[in-house]
Amino acid sequence: MDSCIGHLFPLAQERRAAGVSRTADFFIEATGGPARFTTSHGHTNLRTRHFLFTIDRAARDVWLAQMLLTFDDIGFPDEFRLEFWNWIEALSIRMR
């Protein structure tokens, strides 16, 4: 499916899997889990890391919509959804 953010993700399966792993490590660490992201990749510096990409409102909206679908796909616990959503929604504003 074409998307206004599709170009931000690598087509090669190996590179895409590495990106998924980095993203998971970030979210695990950011929500209080082990420091796997900073141990492997250094300080998060999210805005600096994403500065090369244009993240406009449309891109942000697509990303957030995909996050909602992911909640359902992985069975994200209902009791944590609102708190996590509020956090990633605010995070997405800072990335623009």
FENQUI-V180542 format. One record per residue. RES is the residue in one letter. PHI is phi in whole degrees, -180 to 180 (* if undefined). PSI is psi in whole degrees, -180 to 180 (NA if undefined). D_LAST is the distance of its C-alpha to the last C-alpha in Angstrom with 2 decimals. Layout:
res = {RES	RES}
phi = {PHI	PHI}
psi = {PSI	PSI}
d_last = {D_LAST	D_LAST}
This chain:
res = {M	D	S	C	I	G	H	L	F	P	L	A	Q	E	R	R	A	A	G	V	S	R	T	A	D	F	F	I	E	A	T	G	G	P	A	R	F	T	T	S	H	G	H	T	N	L	R	T	R	H	F	L	F	T	I	D	R	A	A	R	D	V	W	L	A	Q	M	L	L	T	F	D	D	I	G	F	P	D	E	F	R	L	E	F	W	N	W	I	E	A	L	S	I	R	M	R}
phi = {*	-76	-152	-71	-116	-56	-68	-81	-113	-66	-80	-65	-56	-63	-69	-65	-61	-64	-65	-63	-63	-61	-64	-61	-60	-61	-65	-61	-68	-65	-101	103	-83	-59	-80	-72	-68	-67	-63	-89	-125	87	-55	-62	38	-53	-65	-63	-64	-101	-59	-69	-106	-83	-118	-94	-60	-62	-64	-61	-63	-64	-60	-65	-62	-68	-63	-61	-63	-64	-53	-69	-59	-98	70	-56	-59	-56	-69	-110	-59	-63	-62	-66	-59	-59	-69	-72	-66	-65	-59	-66	-66	-67	-81	-78}
psi = {133	147	153	-7	1	-35	-13	-11	135	145	-34	127	-42	-44	-38	-43	-39	-40	-41	-42	-45	-42	-44	-45	-40	-51	-38	-48	-43	-24	17	3	-171	151	57	-34	-55	-32	-40	-33	-3	-174	146	-45	53	-49	-41	-43	-30	1	-31	-16	143	117	93	-176	-42	-43	-42	-44	-40	-46	-45	-39	-40	-34	-41	-43	-38	-39	-46	-43	-39	0	40	128	131	-36	-13	-9	-49	-47	-46	-42	-47	-37	-48	-29	-44	-41	-42	-31	-43	-22	-13	NA}
d_last = {23.27	20.98	17.31	14.36	13.09	16.67	16.63	14.31	17.22	20.59	23.60	26.11	26.95	27.46	24.06	22.37	24.50	23.50	19.77	20.70	22.80	20.18	17.77	20.79	21.75	18.41	18.66	22.37	22.00	19.18	21.44	24.50	26.01	27.32	25.34	25.35	21.91	22.56	26.15	25.32	22.14	21.93	19.43	16.18	13.98	11.00	8.46	11.45	12.36	9.27	9.04	11.49	9.53	7.69	5.16	5.77	7.30	10.25	9.01	7.57	10.96	12.93	11.86	12.73	15.89	16.88	16.63	19.02	21.32	21.31	22.46	25.41	26.10	26.51	28.15	25.64	27.88	27.63	28.21	24.96	22.63	21.65	21.02	18.98	17.03	16.27	15.06	12.76	11.43	10.63	9.28	6.85	5.63	5.56	3.82	0.00}
